[in-house]
Amino acid sequence: MTSSSKDTLVPSPLAAISLKLVGAITIAAALIDFLTLLFPPDFGNRAWQLATVTSLVDRGIVPLVGIALLFTGYWIDTSIGRSSRRSSLAMDARFWTCLLSCLLGITFLMTTVLHPNNVRIQSRDALSQVETDAEQATSELETRLNADISQRRAQIDALLQDEAQLQAARDSGSLDEAQLEQIERFRTNPQELDSFLTSQATEAQEQLQIRIGEQKSEATSQLRSEALKATIRVTLSSLLLAIGYTFIGWSGLRRLLAMVG
């Protein structure tokens, strides 16, 4: 009974082969995925850089899992006495895996440094575009407001100059008593018409500026929030990946060099 229990605890050569195979396939598939993300390259496009880096970081854990599986398979080989010392590191898959791990560590470390600056520049450009859009919207709405005020002035002038048209508007009920009294005041005091239209334009312009300002503030706040979240998430994830890959790669190379030596 005891002997049978001990036999079941012995690592199986099939498990070692399976882990190494799955690990190698995982690494290869991840590298193909990385290359697909990088093709076609457009390094001059900052939006492409940000999207590509984010996708690479999101997928960055996959090769790390493959490396862990591969080394676990080699560890099982060693524990059951199936591994053999190789005189040439070039013939050892672990050597190339460690080099790849170091390369990925350096890549993600560079991403940790470069990504926040790219996010900052893109956020600055986006905020500048928001400012430009707000100015354009203000100009367009002010033009429309001036046109509306001019139209109202023309309508009132027409009523003041044409008694028949004013009487028709009175008979049709399109003007109430307060409006009729106001028009009569405009007839006796033309300056009051100018003051009325000016106050109407000023009030509408203030409401317009408040509305555009609120929209601008909301867009600015959203852009800054998204930039901060993107910076924190991608930078911290990239830093953790850089630490993991570099530690595994450097530690593995040291041990392999010690074995050969």
Secondary structure, 3 states (H helix, E strand, C coil): CHHHHHHHHCCCHHHHHHHHHHHHHHHHHHHHHHHHHHCCCCCCCHHHHHHHHHHHHHCCHHHHHHHHHHHHHHHHHHHCCCCCCCCCHHHCHHHHHHHHHHHHHHHHHHHHHHHHHHHHHHHHHHHHHHHHHHHHHHHHHHHHHHHHHHHHHHHHHHHHHCHHHHHHHHHHCCCCHHHHHHHHHHHHCHHHHHHHHHHHHHHHHHHHHHHHHHHHHHHHHHHHHHHHHHHHHHHHHHHHHHHHHHHHHHHHHHHHHHHHC
